[in-house]
């Protein structure tokens, strides 16, 4: 009994010591959240929501500021976080889920996502393939016979990987036009008539930023990217339903797994463990904070926390994907 009490006491002392050390470090500091996209989009809005609430839940109450680092579907930001400055816990990142799997597909991503310290996410997030109302494409089958010009950012972004893989595995005729920094710019391009589609549009972002387009039927959806149909989109087919065999279906689902890694916040690999724990604990507390939840509701942002443990598990599973499935994905994404 005495031994057990001693172990409990020592465990509590270690936890207290770690918290105290974290508080001593973060007090008076500024934490920069690096967003892999331009201002105004869903990732940026999420980061700025965190900046208003996160600091008071971290020991030492550091100031939180947001910096945008667009490029390569947030691969530029991920590369910087992996090996750049701020390995002490003063730089965090919010990147695209697709950037997490990019190291498995190309050498443009110079990081191993398993080595990041995952902090958490505010929710899971399915994506959709949205089509502008003036397009001749009304259904997924139409997209297999009619060319559709799709706006996209860069390699690693779902706006590139989704339509390219669907072209190869399901016979769609998406023509991918890259170079748009983020979702806002793609939406503007659709409105101007430069492109007809945003394929890989986060559904939560669409419901908030493009609500008027949806209600007035300026856009419609021909596919959704999730592991099962979401309640809001029961009549929209899963992209994986159009695969012709089980291996191709698994390849599509491999890409769609980033729905579980939506809005992921992470810390660089070398942040000391006590600080990582303080950041994770603070994130979980923020997600339950009434002021944070009220602010998120005003912004019409869904909150259903994805824990660091869940994120770590998903990343590990992605990196264990069978080689034959990865080969199908790589062939499908090849230029």
C-alpha positions in Angstrom: 0.0 0.0 0.0 2.8 2.4 1.0 4.6 1.5 -2.3 1.4 2.4 -4.3 1.0 5.7 -2.5 4.6 6.5 -3.1 4.2 5.8 -6.9 1.1 8.0 -7.0 3.0 10.8 -5.2 6.0 10.6 -7.5 3.7 10.6 -10.6 1.9 13.6 -9.3 5.2 15.4 -8.5 6.5 14.7 -12.0 3.3 16.0 -13.6 3.4 19.1 -11.4 7.1 19.6 -12.2 6.4 19.4 -15.9 3.6 21.9 -15.7 5.7 24.3 -13.6 8.6 24.0 -16.1 6.2 24.7 -19.0 4.7 27.7 -17.2 8.2 29.0 -16.6 9.0 28.7 -20.2 5.8 30.0 -21.8 5.3 33.0 -19.4 6.0 36.2 -21.3 6.5 34.3 -24.6 4.7 34.6 -28.0 3.5 31.5 -29.8 3.2 31.8 -33.6 0.7 29.7 -35.3 1.8 29.2 -38.9 -1.0 28.6 -41.3 -0.2 26.9 -44.6 -2.7 29.0 -46.6 -3.7 32.6 -47.3 -5.8 34.8 -45.0 -9.6 34.4 -44.9 -10.0 30.7 -45.6 -11.1 28.0 -43.3 -7.6 27.2 -42.0 -6.8 30.9 -41.3 -10.2 31.5 -39.6 -9.6 28.4 -37.4 -6.1 29.7 -36.4 -7.4 33.1 -35.6 -10.2 31.6 -33.5 -7.5 29.8 -31.5 -5.4 32.9 -31.2 -8.2 34.6 -29.2 -8.6 31.7 -26.7 -5.7 29.3 -26.6 -3.2 31.4 -24.6 -5.2 31.5 -21.4 -5.3 27.7 -21.3 -1.5 27.3 -21.6 0.6 27.6 -18.4 2.1 31.0 -18.4 -0.6 32.5 -20.6 1.6 33.2 -23.7 0.4 35.6 -26.4 -0.8 33.8 -29.6 -0.4 35.3 -33.0 -1.1 34.0 -36.5 1.2 34.1 -39.5 0.3 32.9 -43.0 2.8 30.8 -45.0 1.0 29.6 -48.2 2.6 27.4 -50.8 2.3 23.8 -52.1 -1.0 23.1 -50.4 0.8 23.9 -47.1 3.9 21.8 -47.8 6.0 25.0 -47.5 4.7 25.5 -44.0 5.2 21.9 -43.0 8.8 21.9 -44.3 9.5 25.0 -42.2 7.9 23.7 -39.1 9.8 20.4 -39.4 13.3 21.7 -39.6 13.1 25.5 -39.1 13.3 27.7 -36.0 10.9 27.5 -33.1 11.6 23.9 -32.1 11.2 25.1 -28.5 7.4 25.3 -28.6 7.0 28.9 -29.8 5.9 27.9 -33.3 2.9 25.7 -34.1 1.3 24.9 -37.4 -2.1 24.3 -39.0 -1.7 22.5 -42.3 -3.8 20.6 -44.8 -4.5 16.9 -44.1 -3.2 16.1 -47.5 0.2 17.5 -46.6 0.5 14.8 -44.0 0.6 12.0 -46.6 2.6 13.9 -49.2 6.0 12.5 -48.0 4.7 9.1 -49.0 4.0 10.3 -52.5 6.8 12.7 -53.5 10.1 14.2 -52.4 8.7 17.8 -52.3 7.7 17.2 -48.7 10.9 17.1 -46.7 9.5 15.7 -43.4 8.3 12.6 -41.7 4.8 13.3 -40.4 5.1 10.7 -37.7 7.7 12.8 -36.0 5.6 15.9 -35.6 4.0 16.4 -32.2 0.3 16.4 -32.9 -1.7 18.8 -30.7 -5.3 18.2 -31.9 -8.0 19.3 -34.3 -11.4 21.1 -33.9 -13.3 18.5 -35.9 -13.3 16.0 -38.7 -14.1 17.4 -42.1 -15.4 15.7 -45.3 -14.8 17.5 -48.6 -16.9 17.9 -51.7 -16.5 18.3 -55.4 -18.4 21.5 -56.1 -19.5 22.5 -59.6 -20.5 26.0 -60.8 -24.1 26.2 -62.0 -23.2 27.2 -65.6 -21.1 24.1 -66.1 -22.5 21.3 -68.4 -21.6 18.9 -65.6 -24.5 18.0 -63.3 -23.6 14.5 -62.1 -20.5 12.5 -61.6 -21.2 10.5 -64.7 -21.2 13.8 -66.6 -17.7 14.5 -65.4 -16.6 11.2 -67.0 -17.6 12.4 -70.5 -17.3 16.2 -70.2 -14.1 18.1 -69.4 -14.3 20.1 -66.2 -11.8 22.9 -65.4 -10.8 22.6 -61.7 -9.1 25.3 -59.7 -6.4 24.1 -57.4 -3.5 25.3 -55.3 -0.4 23.1 -55.5 1.1 19.6 -54.9 0.0 18.0 -51.7 -3.3 19.9 -51.7 -6.5 17.8 -51.9 -7.6 20.3 -54.7 -4.8 18.6 -56.8 -4.7 15.1 -55.5 -8.4 14.4 -55.5 -9.3 15.3 -59.1 -6.1 13.8 -60.5 -6.6 10.4 -58.8 -10.2 10.3 -59.8 -9.2 10.9 -63.4 -7.0 7.9 -63.3 -9.1 5.5 -61.3 -12.7 6.5 -62.2 -12.4 8.0 -65.7 -13.3 11.6 -64.9 -12.1 14.4 -67.1 -11.0 17.0 -64.6 -8.5 19.5 -66.0 -6.5 20.7 -63.0 -5.4 24.4 -63.1 -3.0 25.1 -60.2 -1.6 28.3 -58.8 -4.4 29.5 -56.6 -3.1 30.2 -53.1 -6.2 29.0 -51.3 -10.0 28.4 -51.2 -10.9 32.0 -51.4 -9.0 32.5 -54.6 -10.5 29.4 -56.1 -14.0 30.6 -55.2 -13.3 33.9 -56.9 -12.0 32.1 -60.0 -15.3 30.2 -60.1 -17.3 33.4 -59.9 -15.2 35.0 -62.7 -15.6 32.0 -64.9 -11.9 31.0 -64.9 -12.7 27.6 -63.5 -15.8 25.5 -63.1 -15.0 23.4 -60.0 -13.5 23.3 -56.6 -12.9 19.6 -56.0 -11.6 19.1 -52.5 -13.6 21.9 -50.9 -14.0 21.4 -47.1 -17.7 20.9 -46.4 -17.6 22.9 -43.1 -16.0 25.8 -44.9 -18.5 25.6 -47.8 -21.4 25.8 -45.4 -20.1 29.0 -43.8 -18.3 30.9 -46.5 -20.4 29.8 -49.5 -23.8 29.5 -47.8 -25.4 31.9 -50.2 -24.1 30.0 -53.2 -25.5 26.8 -51.9 -29.0 28.2 -51.1 -29.2 30.0 -54.4 -27.9 26.9 -56.2 -24.9 28.6 -57.7 -23.0 25.4 -56.9 -23.9 21.8 -56.7 -22.0 18.7 -55.5 -21.2 15.6 -57.5 -19.1 13.7 -55.0 -18.0 13.8 -51.4 -14.8 12.7 -49.9 -15.3 10.8 -46.6 -15.3 7.2 -45.4 -19.1 7.2 -45.1 -21.8 9.7 -46.3 -22.3 12.5 -43.9 -25.8 13.5 -42.7 -25.8 16.9 -44.6 -24.9 15.1 -47.9 -26.9 11.9 -47.9 -27.8 12.3 -51.6 -24.2 13.0 -52.7 -22.2 9.9 -53.6 -18.9 9.0 -52.1 -16.0 9.3 -54.7 -14.9 5.8 -53.7 -18.3 4.4 -54.9 -17.1 4.9 -58.4 -14.0 2.7 -58.1 -14.0 -0.3 -60.3 -12.2 -2.7 -57.9 -11.3 -3.0 -54.3 -7.7 -1.9 -54.7 -8.7 1.3 -56.4 -11.3 1.9 -53.7 -8.6 1.6 -51.1 -6.4 4.0 -53.0 -9.2 6.6 -53.0 -9.9 6.0 -49.3 -6.2 6.5 -48.6 -6.5 10.1 -49.8 -9.9 10.6 -48.2 -8.5 9.7 -44.8 -7.4 13.3 -44.4 -11.0 14.0 -43.5 -10.0 12.6 -40.0 -7.1 15.1 -40.0 -9.0 18.3 -40.8 -7.6 21.5 -39.4 -4.7 19.6 -37.7 -2.5 21.6 -35.3 1.0 20.4 -34.7 4.3 21.2 -33.0 7.7 20.6 -34.5 9.5 17.3 -33.7 12.0 18.5 -31.1 9.7 20.4 -28.7 10.4 19.1 -25.1 7.8 16.6 -23.9 6.6 18.7 -21.0 5.8 21.6 -23.3 4.1 19.3 -25.8 1.9 18.0 -23.0 1.1 21.5 -21.8 0.1 22.5 -25.4 -2.1 19.4 -25.7 -3.7 19.9 -22.4 -4.4 23.6 -23.1 -5.9 22.7 -26.5 -8.3 20.2 -24.9 -9.3 22.8 -22.3 -9.9 25.4 -25.0 -12.2 23.0 -26.9 -14.4 22.9 -23.8 -14.3 26.6 -22.9 -17.7 28.3 -23.2 -16.3 31.5 -24.6 -14.4 29.6 -27.3 -17.5 27.5 -28.2 -19.6 30.7 -28.4 -17.1 32.3 -30.7 -16.9 29.2 -32.9 -20.7 29.2 -33.1 -20.8 32.8 -34.2 -18.4 31.8 -37.0 -20.5 28.7 -37.8 -17.5 26.5 -37.2 -18.1 22.9 -36.1 -16.3 21.8 -32.9 -15.9 18.1 -32.2 -12.4 17.7 -30.9 -10.0 15.2 -32.6 -7.4 14.4 -29.9 -3.6 14.2 -30.3 -3.8 10.5 -29.6 -6.4 10.0 -32.4 -4.3 12.0 -34.9 -1.1 10.1 -34.0 -2.9 6.8 -34.6 -4.2 7.9 -38.0 -0.8 9.2 -39.1 0.8 5.9 -38.1 -1.8 3.9 -40.0 -1.4 6.0 -43.1 2.4 5.4 -43.0 1.6 1.6 -42.8 -0.4 1.6 -46.1 0.4 -1.4 -48.2 2.9 -0.7 -51.0 0.5 -1.9 -53.8 -2.1 0.7 -52.7 0.5 3.4 -52.5 1.7 2.4 -56.0 -1.8 2.9 -57.4 -2.0 6.3 -55.7 1.4 7.4 -57.1 0.5 6.3 -60.6 -2.8 8.1 -60.4 -1.1 11.3 -59.3 1.8 11.2 -61.8 1.8 14.0 -64.3 
